[in-house]
Amino acid sequence: KGLKQVMHLVNYILKHNRFPGSIKGTWLMMLHKKGLQLALTNWRGLMLSNFIANFPMMWLNYLLTPYMSRMQIIPETQVAVQEGVQSQDLMAFLASLKCWSNHNNEEIFIIKRDQMKGFYFLSPRGFHDAILEYGLPSQIIDLDVAAQHDNICYAHTAYGIAHPFVISGLTKQGSPLSPIKCAITTSLGHQWIQDLMQDQEDRVLIQTKLGRAGK
């Protein structure tokens, strides 16, 4: 009976793009990592959120990732959110690219996203533009806007609970949807570079033996 109530709440959120009550409220706490407890660098912030508020985004992430792979929405040149691709594949590719560069005495440049700031400066508008560009349902945008709008945060300090403050329109680093939002947003850059290089005669084409054989 309890699980049926949870299901009804989640279905209501998905159908109406509205989070009822105060279920989006988040508790901010400090967690000691290691070393001296008096040093603030040894602590990190931990945000506790409601399962009901997170579950719709978890469900969307669960369905959206394989769908994008099946429909080949994410470009082949992007490793992130590619099903069956592991980090070791990227390391092997970079090692081969470096070997080719040294052998041919060619200077190459690689763009690397800063993992520490990957979500902090990610505008939600980029994710919404990607949804529209790839022809995905606009209801995804409505759900994302509802999830990010007016989130009340309660900070737990050594002196008790501080006055709550409101966070609105920001990409949460701990959200279940944040990694795929970052990947699909940056995929627009991959698509742009790929289109830009189509007519470049001196572009570098890299292909494996199996890929060359059509396998």
HELIX and SHEET records of a PDB file:
HELIX    1   1 GLY A    2  HIS A   16  1                                  15    
HELIX    2   2 LEU A   40  ASN A   42  5                                   3    
HELIX    3   3 PHE A   51  ARG A   70  1                                  20    
HELIX    4   4 SER A   87  ASN A  104  1                                  18    
HELIX    5   5 GLN A  115  LYS A  117  5                                   3    
HELIX    6   6 PRO A  124  GLU A  133  1                                  10    
HELIX    7   7 GLN A  139  GLN A  148  1                                  10    
HELIX    8   8 SER A  178  LEU A  196  1                                  19    
HELIX    9   9 LYS A  209  ARG A  212  1                                   4    
SHEET    1   A 4 TRP A  43  LEU A  48  0                                        
SHEET    2   A 4 THR A  26  HIS A  32 -1                                        
SHEET    3   A 4 ASN A 151  THR A 157  1                                        
SHEET    4   A 4 GLY A 160  ILE A 161 -1                                        
SHEET    1   B 4 TRP A  43  LEU A  48  0                                        
SHEET    2   B 4 THR A  26  HIS A  32 -1                                        
SHEET    3   B 4 ASN A 151  THR A 157  1                                        
SHEET    4   B 4 PHE A 165  ILE A 167 -1                                        
END                                                                             
